[in-house]
């Protein structure tokens, strides 16, 4: 039996799907799972992506790596996917930024799926609107400028507190004494292991910015984090005739009374039909940013006193729930 993809207690191979039952591996389908089918065949992709073809020592794969939004069209069926949120910026005093959350697995796809890729988080704005999404897999960004904590949160790692600690990583643990929180290691992109969603480093471990599109948190002293990524792969035999439409994106912001209230983006290979009130902006601009004199700026970071006051209020709320 050649094993190639694992998710929890399930393995998917080029010829079937296996499930672990009472400690014993059993083949539940030779061509896939009932109601889900076997591997999906990719027929079309669009957006900002890179195609990878490789052999992992077991079988040949084709993987599409989206570093910005796009779409994928398939015959329906199973794909192997990795979804990573963007990392947050490192803080002052040598505090590491939180890594984006990361989730992976063999999932069933619809005929056409939207691909959304989270950007790095360099503000304390609305992070709920900045998530990487593919089908049922959702990964939020690392959280910047949160209450002092070095514990990874459900929507990504949190920035370290005021002890020059490492930021929380995708696996939900916080770094200590400057050591970054752990990320998720995956070789889905090209067969080589990559760590996704690692927290930023602090103290003497500070190096700089993480590798691009890994969702890593920025190291302390305000190094920026990395954008997220979505990677989808199938056996190479299931990606032989893919209609590809590569393009970038132009971002626009709607501003009311000097504050960004909405952002959108359109393909850069076709004319946009937005009203003139939509202003061109950088991809990382989010609702809550300010706009003045032609410049977009993120919300100011809360002071230490603000964070302590917020922490006290949260403690009061928790005590009320007891």
PASEBA-1860 file (N, C-alpha, C; in nm, 3 decimals):
! residues 322
1> XXXXXXXX> 0.085/-0.120/0.000/0.000/0.000/0.000/0.089/0.124/0.000 ~ 0.073/0.213/-0.097/0.150/0.336/-0.103/0.067/0.448/-0.040 ~ 0.118/0.502/0.070/0.045/0.606/0.141/0.102/0.741/0.102 ~ 0.014/0.838/0.070/0.064/0.966/0.024/0.003/1.085/0.092 ~ -0.120/1.080/0.136/-0.185/1.196/0.198/-0.257/1.152/0.323 ~ -0.232/1.220/0.435/-0.297/1.185/0.560/-0.374/1.303/0.616 ~ -0.494/1.278/0.666/-0.572/1.377/0.739/-0.641/1.306/0.852 ~ -0.599/1.336/0.978/-0.651/1.267/1.095/-0.630/1.117/1.080
9> XXXXXXXX> -0.738/1.037/1.077/-0.725/0.892/1.065/-0.761/0.844/0.924 ~ -0.735/0.927/0.825/-0.766/0.890/0.687/-0.644/0.910/0.599 ~ -0.619/0.813/0.512/-0.515/0.825/0.411/-0.581/0.818/0.274 ~ -0.532/0.904/0.184/-0.577/0.896/0.045/-0.457/0.863/-0.042 ~ -0.472/0.769/-0.133/-0.365/0.732/-0.224/-0.414/0.753/-0.366 ~ -0.327/0.725/-0.460/-0.365/0.742/-0.599/-0.474/0.643/-0.640 ~ -0.489/0.536/-0.564/-0.585/0.432/-0.603/-0.700/0.413/-0.507 ~ -0.700/0.486/-0.395/-0.810/0.465/-0.302/-0.798/0.545/-0.176
17> XXXXXXXX> -0.892/0.520/-0.084/-0.896/0.589/0.043/-0.897/0.485/0.154 ~ -0.815/0.508/0.258/-0.800/0.415/0.369/-0.836/0.485/0.499 ~ -0.902/0.415/0.590/-0.944/0.471/0.718/-0.896/0.379/0.830 ~ -0.848/0.441/0.940/-0.800/0.364/1.055/-0.917/0.335/1.148 ~ -0.949/0.208/1.166/-1.061/0.165/1.250/-1.006/0.074/1.359 ~ -1.022/0.117/1.485/-0.972/0.039/1.600/-0.826/0.000/1.583 ~ -0.747/0.095/1.531/-0.604/0.073/1.516/-0.563/-0.003/1.393 ~ -0.660/-0.041/1.308/-0.629/-0.119/1.188/-0.667/-0.039/1.064
25> XXXXXXXX> -0.574/-0.031/0.967/-0.604/0.041/0.843/-0.688/-0.046/0.750 ~ -0.802/0.010/0.704/-0.892/-0.061/0.613/-0.922/0.025/0.492 ~ -0.917/-0.038/0.375/-0.952/0.035/0.254/-1.103/0.045/0.243 ~ -1.153/0.169/0.241/-1.298/0.189/0.235/-1.347/0.214/0.093 ~ -1.257/0.243/0.003/-1.298/0.263/-0.136/-1.175/0.254/-0.225 ~ -1.191/0.188/-0.339/-1.081/0.178/-0.433/-1.075/0.299/-0.524 ~ -1.188/0.366/-0.542/-1.192/0.483/-0.630/-1.233/0.609/-0.556 ~ -1.245/0.604/-0.423/-1.287/0.721/-0.348/-1.393/0.685/-0.247
33> XXXXXXXX> -1.448/0.786/-0.182/-1.552/0.766/-0.083/-1.690/0.784/-0.145 ~ -1.784/0.702/-0.103/-1.921/0.714/-0.152/-1.974/0.853/-0.123 ~ -2.027/0.917/-0.223/-2.080/1.052/-0.207/-1.976/1.160/-0.232 ~ -1.848/1.123/-0.228/-1.742/1.219/-0.253/-1.666/1.190/-0.381 ~ -1.659/1.063/-0.417/-1.585/1.025/-0.536/-1.438/1.012/-0.507 ~ -1.358/0.999/-0.611/-1.214/0.989/-0.597/-1.151/1.126/-0.610 ~ -1.027/1.128/-0.658/-0.960/1.255/-0.677/-1.032/1.341/-0.780 ~ -1.043/1.469/-0.752/-1.102/1.563/-0.848/-1.004/1.586/-0.963
41> XXXXXXXX> -1.057/1.615/-1.079/-0.976/1.656/-1.193/-0.987/1.807/-1.206 ~ -0.874/1.876/-1.204/-0.872/2.022/-1.218/-0.886/2.056/-1.366 ~ -0.984/2.140/-1.397/-1.007/2.178/-1.537/-0.972/2.323/-1.565 ~ -0.973/2.409/-1.462/-0.941/2.550/-1.486/-0.896/2.616/-1.355 ~ -0.806/2.713/-1.366/-0.763/2.794/-1.252/-0.751/2.938/-1.299 ~ -0.767/3.031/-1.205/-0.748/3.173/-1.236/-0.694/3.243/-1.113 ~ -0.645/3.364/-1.134/-0.594/3.443/-1.023/-0.442/3.448/-1.023 ~ -0.386/3.468/-0.903/-0.243/3.483/-0.887/-0.187/3.355/-0.826
49> XXXXXXXX> -0.124/3.273/-0.906/-0.083/3.140/-0.862/0.049/3.100/-0.928 ~ 0.109/2.995/-0.873/0.225/2.931/-0.933/0.197/2.781/-0.940 ~ 0.229/2.720/-1.052/0.209/2.577/-1.070/0.337/2.502/-1.034 ~ 0.322/2.396/-0.955/0.435/2.312/-0.917/0.408/2.168/-0.961 ~ 0.503/2.105/-1.027/0.493/1.964/-1.065/0.611/1.890/-1.003 ~ 0.584/1.780/-0.933/0.692/1.711/-0.865/0.652/1.568/-0.830 ~ 0.752/1.490/-0.791/0.731/1.354/-0.741/0.781/1.351/-0.597 ~ 0.697/1.305/-0.505/0.735/1.304/-0.363/0.798/1.172/-0.320
57> XXXXXXXX> 0.838/1.091/-0.416/0.894/0.960/-0.386/0.791/0.850/-0.390 ~ 0.663/0.888/-0.400/0.554/0.791/-0.407/0.478/0.805/-0.537 ~ 0.447/0.929/-0.574/0.369/0.952/-0.695/0.393/1.093/-0.747 ~ 0.346/1.118/-0.868/0.358/1.249/-0.931/0.241/1.338/-0.890 ~ 0.270/1.465/-0.860/0.168/1.560/-0.817/0.173/1.687/-0.901 ~ 0.060/1.755/-0.908/0.054/1.893/-0.955/-0.011/1.974/-0.845 ~ 0.056/2.082/-0.804/0.003/2.169/-0.700/-0.006/2.311/-0.754 ~ -0.116/2.379/-0.722/-0.131/2.520/-0.754/-0.124/2.598/-0.624
65> XXXXXXXX> -0.033/2.696/-0.622/-0.009/2.777/-0.503/-0.059/2.919/-0.529 ~ -0.167/2.957/-0.461/-0.222/3.092/-0.475/-0.160/3.184/-0.372 ~ -0.100/3.295/-0.418/-0.047/3.397/-0.329/-0.138/3.519/-0.327 ~ -0.246/3.513/-0.400/-0.353/3.611/-0.395/-0.480/3.540/-0.441 ~ -0.591/3.610/-0.445/-0.720/3.546/-0.470/-0.728/3.483/-0.609 ~ -0.826/3.394/-0.626/-0.847/3.330/-0.754/-0.964/3.234/-0.748 ~ -0.970/3.145/-0.844/-1.074/3.042/-0.849/-1.012/2.912/-0.899 ~ -1.080/2.802/-0.871/-1.041/2.672/-0.924/-1.167/2.598/-0.964
73> XXXXXXXX> -1.164/2.537/-1.081/-1.277/2.460/-1.132/-1.232/2.314/-1.146 ~ -1.313/2.224/-1.093/-1.280/2.081/-1.098/-1.401/2.000/-1.140 ~ -1.378/1.871/-1.155/-1.488/1.779/-1.185/-1.567/1.747/-1.059 ~ -1.521/1.797/-0.944/-1.580/1.760/-0.817/-1.510/1.635/-0.765 ~ -1.488/1.627/-0.635/-1.418/1.514/-0.578/-1.320/1.560/-0.472 ~ -1.213/1.485/-0.452/-1.119/1.511/-0.345/-0.995/1.585/-0.393 ~ -0.948/1.680/-0.311/-0.821/1.748/-0.334/-0.748/1.754/-0.201 ~ -0.617/1.767/-0.207/-0.536/1.789/-0.089/-0.507/1.938/-0.081
81> XXXXXXXX> -0.536/2.002/0.032/-0.526/2.148/0.038/-0.460/2.195/0.167 ~ -0.395/2.309/0.158/-0.337/2.379/0.272/-0.381/2.524/0.265 ~ -0.431/2.579/0.377/-0.479/2.717/0.383/-0.412/2.785/0.502 ~ -0.346/2.900/0.476/-0.268/2.968/0.579/-0.305/3.116/0.581 ~ -0.329/3.169/0.701/-0.355/3.311/0.716/-0.226/3.391/0.720 ~ -0.236/3.522/0.700/-0.120/3.608/0.702/-0.065/3.627/0.843 ~ 0.065/3.651/0.854/0.127/3.674/0.983/0.119/3.821/1.021 ~ 0.132/3.848/1.150/0.123/3.986/1.197/0.261/4.049/1.212
89> XXXXXXXX> 0.262/4.178/1.217/0.384/4.253/1.236/0.437/4.236/1.377 ~ 0.570/4.231/1.390/0.629/4.225/1.522/0.609/4.356/1.596 ~ 0.612/4.350/1.727/0.590/4.469/1.807/0.720/4.533/1.852 ~ 0.707/4.635/1.935/0.822/4.701/1.991/0.882/4.619/2.103 ~ 0.994/4.667/2.155/1.064/4.601/2.267/1.103/4.457/2.235 ~ 1.118/4.429/2.107/1.163/4.295/2.069/1.059/4.187/2.072 ~ 0.929/4.224/2.072/0.823/4.124/2.079/0.789/4.070/1.941 ~ 0.784/3.938/1.927/0.752/3.876/1.798/0.604/3.887/1.765
97> XXXXXXXX> 0.572/3.895/1.636/0.433/3.898/1.591/0.375/3.759/1.581 ~ 0.243/3.749/1.584/0.176/3.620/1.576/0.177/3.563/1.436 ~ 0.192/3.434/1.426/0.183/3.367/1.296/0.037/3.346/1.257 ~ 0.010/3.340/1.128/-0.125/3.311/1.083/-0.163/3.168/1.116 ~ -0.291/3.143/1.131/-0.333/3.005/1.154/-0.319/2.925/1.025 ~ -0.313/2.793/1.037/-0.294/2.706/0.921/-0.379/2.580/0.938 ~ -0.444/2.541/0.832/-0.525/2.420/0.835/-0.507/2.345/0.704 ~ -0.510/2.213/0.710/-0.483/2.133/0.592/-0.563/2.005/0.596
105> XXXXXXXX> -0.582/1.944/0.479/-0.650/1.817/0.475/-0.698/1.780/0.337 ~ -0.741/1.657/0.323/-0.805/1.608/0.201/-0.953/1.638/0.212 ~ -1.004/1.724/0.125/-1.143/1.767/0.135/-1.214/1.749/0.002 ~ -1.346/1.748/0.009/-1.428/1.742/-0.112/-1.451/1.883/-0.164 ~ -1.448/1.900/-0.294/-1.465/2.032/-0.355/-1.592/2.037/-0.439 ~ -1.643/2.157/-0.451/-1.753/2.183/-0.545/-1.693/2.200/-0.684 ~ -1.779/2.214/-0.783/-1.730/2.229/-0.919/-1.641/2.351/-0.933 ~ -1.683/2.463/-0.874/-1.603/2.585/-0.876/-1.589/2.638/-0.735
113> XXXXXXXX> -1.467/2.663/-0.694/-1.440/2.714/-0.559/-1.365/2.847/-0.569 ~ -1.403/2.941/-0.481/-1.329/3.065/-0.469/-1.206/3.043/-0.382 ~ -1.099/3.110/-0.415/-0.977/3.106/-0.335/-0.952/3.246/-0.280 ~ -0.946/3.259/-0.148/-0.917/3.388/-0.085/-0.789/3.375/-0.004 ~ -0.699/3.471/-0.022/-0.569/3.465/0.046/-0.553/3.586/0.138 ~ -0.525/3.559/0.264/-0.508/3.662/0.366/-0.376/3.736/0.346 ~ -0.381/3.868/0.363/-0.258/3.946/0.359/-0.197/3.954/0.499 ~ -0.072/3.995/0.504/-0.008/4.015/0.635/-0.084/4.121/0.712
121> XXXXXXXX> -0.085/4.107/0.843/-0.162/4.197/0.928/-0.067/4.298/0.992 ~ -0.077/4.424/0.950/0.011/4.526/1.005/-0.067/4.632/1.080 ~ -0.190/4.599/1.118/-0.271/4.694/1.193/-0.356/4.620/1.292 ~ -0.424/4.695/1.378/-0.518/4.635/1.473/-0.659/4.648/1.419 ~ -0.673/4.648/1.286/-0.803/4.666/1.223/-0.887/4.539/1.227 ~ -0.983/4.531/1.136/-1.079/4.421/1.136/-1.017/4.296/1.074 ~ -0.956/4.212/1.157/-0.890/4.093/1.105/-0.989/3.987/1.060 ~ -1.116/4.000/1.102/-1.216/3.900/1.062/-1.240/3.902/0.912
129> XXXXXXXX> -1.212/4.016/0.846/-1.232/4.026/0.702/-1.107/3.989/0.624 ~ -1.003/3.948/0.693/-0.874/3.920/0.629/-0.835/3.775/0.655 ~ -0.907/3.683/0.590/-0.884/3.542/0.614/-0.855/3.469/0.483 ~ -0.778/3.363/0.492/-0.758/3.275/0.377/-0.868/3.169/0.380 ~ -0.931/3.148/0.265/-1.045/3.056/0.259/-1.038/2.972/0.132 ~ -1.056/2.843/0.149/-1.076/2.753/0.036/-1.175/2.646/0.080 ~ -1.294/2.648/0.021/-1.396/2.551/0.060/-1.425/2.562/0.209 ~ -1.417/2.449/0.280/-1.448/2.447/0.422/-1.328/2.483/0.509
137> XXXXXXXX> -1.213/2.505/0.447/-1.092/2.539/0.523/-1.078/2.690/0.534 ~ -1.064/2.740/0.656/-1.053/2.883/0.683/-0.937/2.907/0.779 ~ -0.852/3.005/0.748/-0.738/3.037/0.833/-0.730/3.188/0.851 ~ -0.734/3.232/0.977/-0.727/3.374/1.006/-0.584/3.422/1.020 ~ -0.565/3.553/1.023/-0.430/3.609/1.034/-0.380/3.612/1.177 ~ -0.249/3.629/1.190/-0.193/3.655/1.321/-0.245/3.788/1.372 ~ -0.260/3.800/1.501/-0.320/3.919/1.560/-0.210/4.011/1.613 ~ -0.212/4.135/1.567/-0.113/4.232/1.608/-0.171/4.325/1.714
145> XXXXXXXX> -0.086/4.371/1.803/-0.126/4.470/1.903/-0.243/4.426/1.988 ~ -0.244/4.300/2.030/-0.350/4.250/2.116/-0.314/4.273/2.261 ~ -0.400/4.230/2.351/-0.366/4.235/2.492/-0.241/4.150/2.513 ~ -0.157/4.185/2.610/-0.031/4.110/2.627/-0.054/3.961/2.641 ~ 0.001/3.886/2.549/-0.015/3.741/2.549/0.084/3.682/2.452 ~ 0.128/3.561/2.476/0.211/3.493/2.376/0.153/3.356/2.347 ~ 0.019/3.350/2.350/-0.051/3.226/2.323/-0.126/3.239/2.191 ~ -0.107/3.144/2.102/-0.176/3.150/1.973/-0.326/3.142/1.990
153> XXXXXXXX> -0.397/3.226/1.921/-0.542/3.230/1.932/-0.610/3.149/1.823 ~ -0.742/3.138/1.827/-0.815/3.056/1.729/-0.809/3.111/1.588 ~ -0.782/3.240/1.573/-0.774/3.299/1.441/-0.631/3.334/1.402 ~ -0.536/3.267/1.465/-0.397/3.294/1.437/-0.323/3.324/1.566 ~ -0.191/3.325/1.558/-0.112/3.353/1.677/-0.125/3.496/1.721 ~ -0.110/3.520/1.851/-0.112/3.656/1.903/0.030/3.710/1.914 ~ 0.039/3.842/1.911/0.167/3.906/1.931/0.212/3.881/2.075 ~ 0.342/3.872/2.094/0.394/3.847/2.228/0.368/3.967/2.318
161> XXXXXXXX> 0.375/3.943/2.447/0.357/4.050/2.544/0.483/4.132/2.560 ~ 0.494/4.199/2.671/0.602/4.295/2.689/0.727/4.233/2.752 ~ 0.753/4.109/2.720/0.872/4.043/2.774/0.964/3.996/2.663 ~ 0.952/4.060/2.545/1.035/4.024/2.430/1.021/3.876/2.395 ~ 0.900/3.824/2.406/0.876/3.684/2.375/0.852/3.663/2.227 ~ 0.846/3.536/2.187/0.815/3.503/2.050/0.664/3.502/2.030 ~ 0.618/3.534/1.909/0.475/3.536/1.881/0.416/3.397/1.874 ~ 0.286/3.385/1.897/0.218/3.257/1.887/0.218/3.204/1.746
169> XXXXXXXX> 0.224/3.073/1.731/0.229/3.012/1.600/0.100/2.945/1.560 ~ 0.099/2.889/1.441/-0.021/2.828/1.385/-0.072/2.711/1.468 ~ 0.017/2.645/1.541/-0.024/2.530/1.619/-0.086/2.570/1.753 ~ -0.099/2.703/1.775/-0.169/2.749/1.894/-0.083/2.766/2.016 ~ 0.049/2.745/2.003/0.133/2.764/2.121/0.212/2.893/2.107 ~ 0.243/2.952/2.220/0.317/3.076/2.220/0.465/3.051/2.241 ~ 0.546/3.138/2.184/0.688/3.126/2.207/0.723/3.177/2.346 ~ 0.838/3.138/2.396/0.881/3.183/2.527/1.026/3.229/2.521
177> XXXXXXXX> 1.055/3.334/2.598/1.191/3.384/2.607/1.250/3.414/2.468 ~ 1.166/3.467/2.381/1.213/3.504/2.248/1.198/3.397/2.143 ~ 1.171/3.274/2.183/1.156/3.164/2.087/1.018/3.173/2.021 ~ 1.010/3.167/1.888/0.879/3.178/1.820/0.791/3.055/1.841 ~ 0.659/3.077/1.841/0.566/2.966/1.847/0.575/2.883/1.720 ~ 0.545/2.755/1.732/0.562/2.662/1.619/0.458/2.682/1.510 ~ 0.500/2.658/1.388/0.409/2.658/1.275/0.377/2.516/1.231 ~ 0.300/2.505/1.124/0.264/2.376/1.066/0.362/2.345/0.952
185> XXXXXXXX> 0.427/2.230/0.957/0.522/2.191/0.853/0.451/2.106/0.749 ~ 0.463/2.147/0.624/0.398/2.076/0.513/0.488/2.077/0.391 ~ 0.482/1.970/0.312/0.558/1.961/0.187/0.465/1.961/0.066 ~ 0.342/2.010/0.085/0.241/2.004/-0.021/0.280/2.087/-0.143 ~ 0.358/2.195/-0.125/0.386/2.286/-0.235/0.468/2.221/-0.346 ~ 0.585/2.169/-0.308/0.674/2.113/-0.411/0.751/1.990/-0.363 ~ 0.704/1.929/-0.253/0.770/1.812/-0.201/0.874/1.841/-0.094 ~ 0.907/1.968/-0.075/1.004/2.007/0.026/0.933/2.067/0.147
193> XXXXXXXX> 0.974/2.030/0.268/0.904/2.079/0.387/0.919/2.229/0.407 ~ 0.810/2.294/0.440/0.806/2.437/0.469/0.726/2.457/0.597 ~ 0.771/2.548/0.682/0.696/2.578/0.805/0.604/2.697/0.780 ~ 0.476/2.677/0.803/0.376/2.780/0.780/0.318/2.829/0.913 ~ 0.303/2.962/0.924/0.240/3.019/1.042/0.327/3.020/1.166 ~ 0.457/3.020/1.151/0.544/3.028/1.268/0.538/3.168/1.327 ~ 0.541/3.178/1.459/0.542/3.308/1.524/0.672/3.381/1.499 ~ 0.669/3.514/1.516/0.791/3.592/1.502/0.880/3.575/1.624
201> XXXXXXXX> 1.009/3.592/1.604/1.105/3.575/1.712/1.123/3.704/1.791 ~ 1.170/3.689/1.913/1.199/3.805/1.998/1.339/3.797/2.054 ~ 1.374/3.896/2.132/1.503/3.902/2.200/1.619/3.882/2.103 ~ 1.714/3.795/2.142/1.835/3.776/2.061/1.811/3.687/1.940 ~ 1.688/3.634/1.924/1.658/3.546/1.811/1.611/3.625/1.688 ~ 1.600/3.756/1.701/1.546/3.839/1.592/1.636/3.832/1.468 ~ 1.574/3.800/1.355/1.645/3.793/1.228/1.588/3.893/1.128 ~ 1.454/3.902/1.120/1.392/3.993/1.025/1.255/3.944/0.984
209> XXXXXXXX> 1.225/3.957/0.856/1.094/3.917/0.806/1.095/3.769/0.767 ~ 0.981/3.700/0.781/0.973/3.558/0.744/0.970/3.540/0.593 ~ 0.985/3.417/0.547/0.977/3.388/0.405/0.840/3.427/0.351 ~ 0.836/3.472/0.227/0.712/3.520/0.165/0.606/3.411/0.161 ~ 0.482/3.452/0.184/0.364/3.365/0.171/0.374/3.238/0.253 ~ 0.426/3.252/0.374/0.427/3.141/0.469/0.338/3.170/0.589 ~ 0.283/3.293/0.597/0.200/3.328/0.712/0.280/3.346/0.839 ~ 0.410/3.359/0.829/0.493/3.373/0.947/0.479/3.510/1.011
217> XXXXXXXX> 0.488/3.516/1.144/0.485/3.643/1.213/0.618/3.716/1.198 ~ 0.613/3.848/1.197/0.735/3.926/1.188/0.812/3.924/1.319 ~ 0.942/3.929/1.310/1.023/3.933/1.431/1.004/4.065/1.503 ~ 1.049/4.069/1.629/1.034/4.188/1.710/1.099/4.310/1.647 ~ 1.064/4.427/1.701/1.111/4.556/1.649/1.046/4.589/1.515 ~ 0.920/4.551/1.504/0.833/4.595/1.393/0.866/4.538/1.256 ~ 0.928/4.422/1.250/0.941/4.355/1.121/0.803/4.306/1.077 ~ 0.773/4.319/0.948/0.642/4.279/0.899/0.631/4.127/0.888
225> XXXXXXXX> 0.507/4.076/0.900/0.483/3.935/0.881/0.471/3.901/0.733 ~ 0.439/3.777/0.704/0.426/3.731/0.566/0.279/3.711/0.530 ~ 0.246/3.735/0.403/0.111/3.706/0.355/0.082/3.557/0.368 ~ -0.047/3.524/0.363/-0.087/3.384/0.368/-0.077/3.317/0.232 ~ -0.134/3.198/0.222/-0.126/3.121/0.098/-0.236/3.016/0.098 ~ -0.277/2.974/-0.021/-0.365/2.860/-0.040/-0.300/2.769/-0.144 ~ -0.282/2.641/-0.109/-0.221/2.545/-0.200/-0.315/2.427/-0.217 ~ -0.340/2.389/-0.342/-0.427/2.276/-0.373/-0.352/2.183/-0.467
233> XXXXXXXX> -0.352/2.053/-0.434/-0.283/1.959/-0.522/-0.369/1.835/-0.547 ~ -0.341/1.773/-0.661/-0.403/1.646/-0.701/-0.296/1.563/-0.770 ~ -0.318/1.434/-0.786/-0.224/1.354/-0.866/-0.207/1.416/-1.005 ~ -0.087/1.409/-1.059/-0.059/1.474/-1.187/-0.153/1.429/-1.298 ~ -0.197/1.304/-1.292/-0.289/1.254/-1.395/-0.422/1.327/-1.393 ~ -0.452/1.397/-1.284/-0.578/1.469/-1.270/-0.563/1.618/-1.296 ~ -0.454/1.658/-1.358/-0.433/1.799/-1.392/-0.359/1.809/-1.525 ~ -0.409/1.738/-1.626/-0.341/1.731/-1.755/-0.382/1.839/-1.853
241> XXXXXXXX> -0.506/1.882/-1.845/-0.557/1.980/-1.943/-0.627/2.093/-1.868 ~ -0.548/2.176/-1.801/-0.602/2.283/-1.718/-0.599/2.415/-1.793 ~ -0.716/2.480/-1.805/-0.724/2.613/-1.865/-0.677/2.714/-1.761 ~ -0.566/2.783/-1.789/-0.508/2.874/-1.691/-0.530/3.020/-1.730 ~ -0.568/3.102/-1.631/-0.591/3.245/-1.651/-0.523/3.319/-1.537 ~ -0.392/3.342/-1.556/-0.315/3.409/-1.451/-0.337/3.559/-1.459 ~ -0.358/3.620/-1.344/-0.365/3.766/-1.338/-0.341/3.813/-1.194 ~ -0.303/3.938/-1.182/-0.290/4.001/-1.052/-0.419/4.072/-1.015
249> XXXXXXXX> -0.412/4.156/-0.913/-0.532/4.226/-0.865/-0.501/4.372/-0.839 ~ -0.599/4.458/-0.865/-0.593/4.599/-0.827/-0.689/4.620/-0.710 ~ -0.639/4.681/-0.603/-0.720/4.702/-0.483/-0.774/4.844/-0.478 ~ -0.894/4.857/-0.422/-0.961/4.987/-0.410/-1.028/4.997/-0.273 ~ -1.035/5.119/-0.223/-1.095/5.143/-0.091/-1.205/5.249/-0.102 ~ -1.310/5.229/-0.024/-1.418/5.327/-0.013/-1.396/5.402/0.118 ~ -1.384/5.534/0.109/-1.350/5.616/0.225/-1.466/5.707/0.261 ~ -1.501/5.708/0.390/-1.605/5.796/0.441/-1.549/5.874/0.559
257> XXXXXXXX> -1.552/6.008/0.548/-1.500/6.095/0.654/-1.358/6.058/0.693 ~ -1.277/6.026/0.595/-1.137/6.001/0.620/-1.104/5.862/0.671 ~ -1.204/5.773/0.677/-1.182/5.638/0.729/-1.226/5.536/0.625 ~ -1.146/5.433/0.602/-1.181/5.327/0.507/-1.296/5.244/0.565 ~ -1.405/5.234/0.490/-1.521/5.158/0.535/-1.536/5.026/0.460 ~ -1.473/5.016/0.344/-1.487/4.894/0.263/-1.371/4.886/0.166 ~ -1.327/4.764/0.137/-1.222/4.743/0.037/-1.268/4.635/-0.060 ~ -1.219/4.644/-0.182/-1.248/4.543/-0.282/-1.132/4.537/-0.380
265> XXXXXXXX> -1.129/4.435/-0.462/-1.025/4.428/-0.564/-1.081/4.364/-0.690 ~ -1.020/4.399/-0.802/-1.066/4.351/-0.932/-0.946/4.300/-1.011 ~ -0.965/4.206/-1.103/-0.854/4.155/-1.184/-0.784/4.268/-1.258 ~ -0.651/4.260/-1.265/-0.576/4.367/-1.332/-0.566/4.348/-1.482 ~ -0.627/4.242/-1.534/-0.621/4.220/-1.678/-0.751/4.255/-1.749 ~ -0.836/4.330/-1.680/-0.960/4.375/-1.741/-1.000/4.509/-1.680 ~ -1.071/4.593/-1.756/-1.109/4.724/-1.703/-1.209/4.711/-1.588 ~ -1.193/4.796/-1.486/-1.287/4.790/-1.375/-1.402/4.888/-1.398
273> XXXXXXXX> -1.513/4.862/-1.334/-1.634/4.944/-1.351/-1.675/5.010/-1.220 ~ -1.580/5.028/-1.128/-1.611/5.091/-1.000/-1.634/5.240/-1.017 ~ -1.717/5.296/-0.929/-1.739/5.440/-0.930/-1.612/5.514/-0.891 ~ -1.607/5.643/-0.925/-1.488/5.723/-0.899/-1.458/5.739/-0.750 ~ -1.558/5.716/-0.665/-1.536/5.731/-0.521/-1.447/5.621/-0.464 ~ -1.428/5.513/-0.540/-1.336/5.406/-0.498/-1.194/5.448/-0.529 ~ -1.108/5.449/-0.429/-0.971/5.497/-0.444/-0.872/5.380/-0.454 ~ -0.777/5.385/-0.546/-0.675/5.280/-0.552/-0.597/5.274/-0.421
281> XXXXXXXX> -0.564/5.154/-0.378/-0.492/5.138/-0.252/-0.404/5.013/-0.257 ~ -0.318/4.998/-0.158/-0.234/4.878/-0.146/-0.317/4.761/-0.097 ~ -0.270/4.641/-0.124/-0.346/4.520/-0.091/-0.371/4.506/0.059 ~ -0.280/4.557/0.144/-0.295/4.536/0.288/-0.390/4.634/0.355 ~ -0.440/4.733/0.282/-0.534/4.829/0.342/-0.662/4.757/0.383 ~ -0.710/4.788/0.503/-0.829/4.724/0.558/-0.926/4.829/0.610 ~ -1.054/4.792/0.628/-1.148/4.884/0.692/-1.093/4.929/0.827 ~ -1.109/5.056/0.854/-1.057/5.112/0.978/-0.930/5.194/0.958
289> XXXXXXXX> -0.865/5.177/0.841/-0.748/5.259/0.813/-0.793/5.403/0.785 ~ -0.701/5.496/0.800/-0.728/5.637/0.773/-0.677/5.675/0.634 ~ -0.739/5.779/0.578/-0.694/5.830/0.449/-0.689/5.982/0.455 ~ -0.571/6.038/0.426/-0.553/6.183/0.426/-0.438/6.219/0.334 ~ -0.458/6.324/0.257/-0.353/6.373/0.166/-0.302/6.263/0.073 ~ -0.394/6.178/0.028/-0.359/6.073/-0.067/-0.289/5.954/-0.007 ~ -0.275/5.947/0.126/-0.206/5.837/0.191/-0.299/5.757/0.281 ~ -0.281/5.625/0.280/-0.355/5.536/0.371/-0.264/5.499/0.488
297> XXXXXXXX> -0.315/5.505/0.609/-0.235/5.469/0.726/-0.318/5.379/0.818 ~ -0.253/5.278/0.879/-0.326/5.189/0.969/-0.360/5.260/1.099 ~ -0.455/5.206/1.174/-0.490/5.267/1.302/-0.369/5.267/1.394 ~ -0.358/5.367/1.481/-0.244/5.370/1.574/-0.249/5.253/1.670 ~ -0.133/5.203/1.704/-0.127/5.093/1.800/-0.172/5.141/1.937 ~ -0.248/5.061/2.009/-0.289/5.101/2.143/-0.168/5.111/2.236 ~ -0.176/5.201/2.332/-0.067/5.216/2.428/-0.070/5.101/2.528 ~ 0.035/5.090/2.606/0.040/4.985/2.707/-0.075/5.003/2.807
305> XXXXXXXX> -0.103/5.128/2.844/-0.213/5.154/2.937/-0.347/5.110/2.878 ~ -0.364/5.134/2.747/-0.488/5.090/2.680/-0.501/4.939/2.687 ~ -0.392/4.868/2.662/-0.395/4.722/2.662/-0.423/4.667/2.802 ~ -0.363/4.729/2.902/-0.386/4.684/3.039/-0.532/4.706/3.078 ~ -0.587/4.823/3.038/-0.727/4.852/3.068/-0.819/4.750/2.999 ~ -0.786/4.714/2.874/-0.866/4.615/2.803/-0.858/4.480/2.870 ~ -0.740/4.443/2.917/-0.722/4.317/2.986/-0.805/4.312/3.113 ~ -0.806/4.422/3.186/-0.884/4.428/3.310/-1.034/4.409/3.281
313> XXXXXXXX> -1.080/4.472/3.174/-1.221/4.458/3.138/-1.255/4.315/3.100 ~ -1.164/4.249/3.031/-1.189/4.109/2.993/-1.191/4.018/3.115 ~ -1.102/4.049/3.212/-1.103/3.970/3.336/-1.235/3.986/3.409 ~ -1.286/4.110/3.413/-1.416/4.134/3.477/-1.526/4.054/3.409 ~ -1.523/4.051/3.276/-1.625/3.977/3.202/-1.617/3.829/3.232 ~ -1.495/3.776/3.241/-1.478/3.634/3.272/-1.528/3.601/3.412 ~ -1.505/3.692/3.506/-1.550/3.671/3.643/-1.703/3.673/3.652 ~ -1.767/3.752/3.567/-1.912/3.757/3.566/-1.972/3.626/3.518
321> XX> -1.898/3.558/3.427/-1.949/3.433/3.370/-1.938/3.314/3.465 ~ -1.864/3.331/3.575/-1.845/3.218/3.667/-1.973/3.190/3.743
END
